[in-house]
Amino acid sequence: MTTIAPPVVRTKGSNRSSGGRSGSGSVTWMALPAFVWFVLFGIIPLFGVLFLSFTTWNGIGDISVTGLTSWKATLTDPGLPHALWITFVIMALSWAVQTPMSILIGVFLATSKRYRELLAVLYFIPLLLSSAAIAITFKALLDPNFGLGAGLGIDALNQDWLGNSTLAMATLIFIVSWQFIPFHSLIYQGAVRQIPTSMYEASQIDGAGRVRQFFSITLPQLKYTIITSSTLMVVGSLTFFDLIYVLTGGGPGDSTRTLALEMYQKGFQANLMGPASAIAVILVLVGLALSLLLRRLGGRADESQLEGV
Amino acid sequence: MSTITERTPSATVTGTPGHPRRKSRARGYNWFGGSLSWIWLVIVMLPIYWIVITSFKTQDTYFITNPLAPPTDLTFQNYKDVIEADFVRYFFNSVVVTAGAVIPAVLVSFMAGYAIVRGASNRLLRGMNWVFLTGLAIPLQAVIIPVYLIIIRLKLYDTLLAIVLPSIAFAIPLSVLVLSNFIRDVPKELFESMRMDGASEWGTMWRLAFPLTRPALVTVTIYNALGIWNGFLLPLVLTQNPDQRTIPLALANFQGQFGINVPAIAASVTLTTVPIVLLYAIGRRQLLSGLTAGFGK
């Protein structure tokens, strides 16, 4: 815990003898509580889930290693490609709705000073609510018998929003956007304000209009923010669980059953921990692949993006 | 990361940087962005408005009145019903879990962040930092089954501690990242002068770095508290007994319990949201500026 490589490297005795123990060896132990804790409940489970995917376990009794049985069961289950597909649909649609909206709202919030403070306060509210609360609110609000549509007597609003497969998906995307657009627009707001105003002045002298400025200056300057925000959206969408669990429970039928939900139902409702672990491994791999892909797209290696996350 | 302070939100209102932009606004109001923002604001606020007014309606009037009109006969009966449905216990459970997880998580993350900055040349610390950064990509959902296994083997199943332990772990990576980025901005000379005065690293950490990192500590605390207060999966998987329920789980159960009593459901949602809105009101400035500065790179 005390002396590791560095003290050997810089053997400036004067530093040491001056009383302060500034050598990095003396601070290493300070990182240990966090590190050990995270390894215990973060890293070990990560390997644990890989191990469990090669076992059979009902969640209560003994765990028996059964080789590829769980993997075979998982990979031949038609539920898996379906859940993968649903996960990607939610990911793609919620990204496609949220990104343009967040950028436009963020750009507006960054330049309009008068209401900015007020808007920023109110925009943040959805982020304070638990997904469970949001799901319950919308479930009540959209109820075909007791909800807003029935109460106002507007037929167009009075659909079985969560009872029809297509509508349920659309509703889910809307609620996800409701929950997260405010957050992402605040990210963009912060980023737009860091764009040097001189760029806008110069382009204005050249006669560029607002639309031209948006596409030629704002959007290119937001490149890294778009990547950061998209990474958060895409990787985050893999883990939507609470919202869907409370809102639709994966239904109607299996039309909103994502990977995370499939895993939960396999593991904690059907007591098939082996196959559930295999799904969890797939979940990790998909997440890693996506974040690597998005980082590749960013061009600039890690530093800036990691700082953002 | 140098701008994670309360300066951010209002810094550009006055002074030269804002000036040219004001001129560009003379070209006219940004109608497109403006109307979009206001429409979205209405969409954001409508469900919140609806849930609050509905919580004060009686079940009878709810079905016959305009759902968007404020209540004519204000009633607190719904809140009484919710509180009588053991709400206080769930609230208390959530407070215990949140405080029990956030305080240790932030403290150990701060220590780790400090060590990572001060021992930047140490290979072991760089390795640990790499583990934390990689850890950011591990979703809780993916490891919930082994976490469940660990908890039952520790004989902690169905206790609040079962929720606390993994919550701490999953708060650590982001907290370490944000705090170490912040500590890195503390001028080297300050550390040096502390050292000259004979302060130990331990003393320097608490007496110098801790106060200087306060804005980031507040941001990280609120952010983690929010996530843990609203956490659903851990309580769902690691507890069973209604006595150990935290608020989000209790909410999901209220919904079944109250059935079609929409005003009571509305009251339960409102009541569970009040504490975090209060917390937000207190720490809003720091949370917002911390997040926008941290993410807006």
Contacts between the chains, C-beta under 8 A, distances in Angstrom:
chain1	res1	chain2	res2	distance
A	4	B	122	6.1
A	4	B	123	7.0
A	4	B	124	5.4
A	5	B	122	7.1
A	5	B	123	5.5
A	5	B	124	7.9
A	6	B	119	7.6
A	6	B	121	5.1
A	6	B	122	5.4
A	6	B	123	7.9
A	9	B	121	7.5
A	18	B	195	7.6
A	18	B	196	7.6
A	19	B	195	7.8
A	19	B	198	5.0
A	20	B	194	7.8
A	20	B	195	3.5
A	20	B	196	7.3
A	20	B	198	6.6
A	20	B	199	7.0
A	20	B	200	7.5
A	20	B	201	8.0
A	21	B	200	6.5
A	21	B	201	6.2
A	22	B	118	7.7
A	22	B	191	7.7
A	22	B	195	5.4
A	22	B	201	7.2
A	24	B	118	6.6
A	24	B	119	3.1
A	24	B	120	7.4
A	24	B	121	5.8
A	24	B	122	3.9
A	24	B	125	6.6
A	25	B	119	7.7
A	25	B	122	7.1
A	26	B	201	5.4
A	27	B	114	7.0
A	27	B	115	4.3
A	27	B	118	4.7
A	27	B	119	4.7
A	27	B	122	7.8
A	27	B	125	7.6
A	27	B	201	5.2
A	28	B	115	6.3
A	28	B	119	6.0
A	28	B	122	6.1
A	28	B	124	5.8
A	28	B	125	5.9
A	29	B	115	7.8
A	30	B	111	4.3
A	30	B	112	6.7
A	30	B	114	6.1
A	30	B	115	4.0
A	30	B	201	7.5
A	30	B	202	7.9
A	30	B	205	7.1
A	31	B	111	6.8
A	31	B	112	4.1
A	31	B	115	3.9
A	31	B	116	6.3
A	31	B	119	7.9
A	31	B	125	5.9
A	31	B	128	5.2
A	33	B	108	4.3
A	33	B	111	6.5
A	33	B	112	7.5
A	34	B	108	4.1
A	34	B	109	5.5
A	34	B	111	6.7
A	34	B	112	3.7
A	34	B	132	7.7
A	34	B	172	5.1
A	34	B	176	6.2
A	35	B	112	6.5
A	35	B	128	4.8
A	35	B	131	6.9
A	35	B	132	7.7
A	37	B	108	6.4
A	37	B	168	6.0
A	37	B	169	5.3
A	37	B	172	6.4
A	38	B	131	7.1
A	38	B	132	6.8
A	38	B	135	5.9
A	38	B	169	5.1
A	38	B	172	4.7
A	38	B	173	6.7
A	39	B	131	7.3
A	40	B	150	7.8
A	40	B	169	6.7
A	41	B	147	6.3
A	41	B	150	7.1
A	41	B	165	6.3
A	41	B	166	4.7
A	41	B	168	7.5
A	41	B	169	3.4
A	41	B	170	7.3
A	42	B	135	5.3
A	42	B	138	5.8
A	42	B	143	6.9
A	42	B	169	5.0
A	42	B	170	6.7
A	42	B	172	7.6
A	42	B	173	7.6
A	43	B	131	6.8
A	43	B	135	7.2
A	44	B	146	7.1
A	44	B	150	7.7
A	45	B	143	3.7
A	45	B	145	7.9
A	45	B	146	3.6
A	45	B	147	5.2
A	45	B	150	7.0
A	46	B	138	5.9
A	46	B	142	7.5
A	46	B	143	5.6
A	46	B	146	7.8
A	48	B	143	7.2
A	48	B	145	7.8
A	48	B	146	3.2
A	48	B	149	6.8
A	48	B	150	7.8
A	49	B	142	6.5
A	49	B	143	5.6
A	49	B	145	5.9
A	49	B	146	5.2
A	52	B	145	6.0
A	52	B	146	6.3
A	52	B	149	7.4
A	59	B	148	7.5
A	63	B	149	8.0
A	101	B	36	7.3
A	101	B	40	7.0
A	104	B	32	7.4
A	104	B	33	5.4
A	104	B	36	5.4
A	104	B	37	8.0
A	105	B	33	7.0
A	105	B	36	6.1
A	105	B	37	4.9
A	105	B	40	6.0
A	107	B	33	5.8
A	108	B	30	5.8
A	108	B	33	3.2
A	108	B	34	5.9
A	108	B	36	7.0
A	108	B	37	4.8
A	109	B	37	6.6
A	111	B	21	6.1
A	111	B	25	6.7
A	111	B	30	6.8
A	112	B	30	7.1
A	112	B	33	7.8
A	112	B	34	6.8
A	112	B	37	7.8
A	113	B	13	6.1
A	113	B	18	7.4
A	113	B	22	8.0
A	117	B	9	7.0
A	117	B	10	8.0
A	119	B	37	6.5
A	119	B	41	6.4
A	120	B	9	7.3
A	120	B	288	6.4
A	121	B	284	6.8
A	122	B	41	6.1
A	122	B	44	6.7
A	122	B	45	6.4
A	123	B	41	7.2
A	123	B	44	6.6
A	124	B	280	7.1
A	124	B	284	7.4
A	124	B	288	6.6
A	125	B	44	6.9
A	125	B	45	7.8
A	125	B	48	6.2
A	125	B	277	7.4
A	125	B	280	8.0
A	126	B	44	6.0
A	127	B	226	7.8
A	128	B	226	6.6
A	128	B	273	7.0
A	128	B	276	4.7
A	128	B	277	6.1
A	128	B	280	5.4
A	129	B	230	7.4
A	129	B	273	5.8
A	129	B	276	7.7
A	130	B	229	7.4
A	130	B	230	3.5
A	130	B	232	6.8
A	130	B	247	7.3
A	130	B	248	4.4
A	130	B	251	7.2
A	130	B	272	7.4
A	131	B	230	6.9
A	131	B	232	6.4
A	131	B	248	7.6
A	132	B	230	7.6
A	132	B	232	5.5
A	132	B	248	4.0
A	132	B	249	7.4
A	132	B	251	4.9
A	132	B	252	5.3
A	133	B	230	7.9
A	133	B	248	7.1
A	133	B	251	5.9
A	133	B	269	4.9
A	133	B	272	6.2
A	133	B	273	6.0
A	136	B	251	6.0
A	136	B	252	7.2
A	136	B	254	8.0
A	136	B	255	5.2
A	136	B	265	6.3
A	136	B	268	7.9
A	136	B	269	5.7
A	137	B	47	5.3
A	137	B	50	7.9
A	137	B	51	5.1
A	137	B	266	7.9
A	137	B	269	5.6
A	138	B	47	6.6
A	139	B	255	7.4
A	140	B	51	7.7
A	140	B	54	7.9
A	140	B	262	5.3
A	140	B	265	5.5
A	140	B	266	6.9
A	141	B	47	5.6
A	141	B	50	6.1
A	141	B	51	7.8
A	143	B	262	7.7
A	145	B	260	7.8
A	146	B	62	7.9
A	146	B	63	7.2
A	146	B	260	5.9
A	146	B	262	5.3
A	147	B	67	7.7
A	148	B	50	6.9
A	148	B	67	5.3
A	148	B	68	7.5
A	151	B	63	7.9
A	151	B	65	7.8
A	151	B	66	6.7
A	151	B	67	3.4
A	151	B	68	7.9
A	152	B	66	6.9
A	152	B	67	6.3
A	152	B	68	7.1
A	178	B	43	6.7
A	178	B	44	6.6
A	178	B	47	7.5
A	181	B	40	6.7
A	182	B	44	6.3
A	186	B	288	7.0
A	186	B	291	6.9
A	186	B	292	5.5
A	187	B	291	7.7
A	187	B	292	6.6
A	187	B	295	4.5
A	187	B	296	5.7
A	188	B	296	7.6
A	189	B	292	6.5
A	189	B	296	7.6
A	190	B	8	7.5
A	190	B	292	3.2
A	190	B	293	6.3
A	190	B	295	6.6
A	190	B	296	2.9
A	191	B	296	4.0
A	191	B	297	7.4
A	193	B	12	6.0
A	193	B	296	7.6
A	194	B	296	6.3
A	197	B	17	6.0
A	197	B	20	4.5
A	197	B	21	5.5
A	198	B	20	7.6
A	200	B	20	6.9
A	200	B	21	7.1
A	200	B	24	5.9
A	201	B	20	5.1
A	201	B	24	7.7
A	204	B	24	6.1
A	210	B	27	6.9
A	210	B	30	6.7
A	224	B	297	6.3
A	225	B	295	7.7
A	225	B	296	6.2
A	225	B	297	7.0
A	228	B	295	6.3
A	228	B	297	6.8
A	229	B	295	7.5
A	235	B	137	7.1
A	235	B	139	7.7
A	238	B	139	6.4
A	238	B	141	8.0
A	239	B	139	4.4
A	239	B	140	7.2
A	239	B	141	5.0
A	241	B	141	5.7
A	241	B	232	7.3
A	241	B	233	5.8
A	242	B	232	3.8
A	242	B	233	6.6
A	242	B	248	7.0
A	245	B	232	7.4
A	245	B	236	7.9
A	246	B	232	7.8
A	246	B	252	5.3
A	246	B	255	7.7
A	260	B	141	4.6
A	263	B	141	6.9
A	263	B	145	8.0
A	264	B	141	7.8
A	264	B	144	7.8
A	264	B	237	7.9
A	267	B	144	7.9
A	267	B	145	5.5
A	268	B	148	8.0
A	268	B	237	6.1
A	273	B	145	5.7
A	276	B	145	5.9
A	277	B	145	5.3
A	277	B	146	7.9
A	280	B	141	7.3
A	280	B	142	4.6
A	280	B	143	7.1
A	280	B	144	7.5
A	280	B	145	6.2
A	281	B	142	7.7
A	283	B	139	6.8
A	283	B	141	6.6
A	283	B	142	4.7
A	284	B	138	7.1
A	284	B	139	7.4
A	284	B	142	4.6
A	287	B	137	6.2
A	287	B	139	6.1
A	287	B	142	7.3
A	288	B	137	6.2
A	291	B	137	5.6
A	304	B	297	5.7
A	306	B	133	6.0
A	306	B	177	7.4
A	307	B	1	6.4
A	307	B	181	6.4
A	307	B	294	8.0
A	307	B	297	5.6
A	308	B	294	7.2
A	308	B	295	5.4
A	308	B	296	7.8
A	308	B	297	4.4
A	309	B	136	6.0
A	309	B	174	7.8
A	309	B	177	7.4
A	309	B	295	7.9
